[in-house]
Amino acid sequence: MMVFAIIIVIIILLQTRGSSAGLFGQSDGSYRSRRGIEQILFRLTIVLIIAFVAIAVLNVRF
C-alpha cells in the first residue's frame, strides 16, 4: 500500500515538474493535448490511483 502511495506522489511530481505552468499547475489559458511521456504518466497515474483505492477498500475490515 505504501509503495503505491510513494509511486503516485513521484509520478504527480514528475507531471508538475514537466509542465511550464508552475508549482501548482496553473494553466496559461491555452489548450494543448498530452503527448508522449506526458500522456503515459497521466494514464499511469489514473491506473495507480484506481489500484490504490481498490486495495484500500479491500483492506477495510468490518
N, C-alpha and C positions, 0 to 999 in steps of 0.2 A: 504494500500500500504506500509506504513511504517512498519507494522507488518511483512509482507513478507520479507522486506529487513533485518530487525533485525534477524529474524529466519534463513535466508540464511547465514548471517555473522556468527552466532553462530554455525551452522552446519559445515561450512567450517573450522572454527577454531577448532572444535572438530576433524575433519578429520586430520588436520595438526598436532594437538597435539598427536593424537593416533599413528602417524607414527614415526618411529625412524629415519626418513630421515633428520630432521632438520626443521628450521622455514619455509623455502620456498619450502619444498617438494622435494629437490634434491634426486634422487634415487641413489642407490649404484650400479646400472648396472644389478641387477638381477631381473628376472621376478617373480612375485608372484600374485596369484589371491586374490580377495577380498572375505572374508568370514564373516559370522555372522553380527555383528552390523556395521562393516565397509561397507559391501555391502548395508545394509539398509540405512545408512547415505548417501552413494553415490547415490543411486536411489532416495531418498527423496530430495536430492539437485537438481537433474535434474528436478523432478516434480515441485518443488517450483520455480525454475528459469523459467520454461515454464509458470507457472501460473503468475509469476511476470511480464514477458514480455507481456502476453496476457492482463492482467489488464492494463498495461501501454499503450498498443496500443488502447484498448477500451476507455481509458480516454482521448485520444487526441481529442481535439475539432478543427474542421476545420473552 
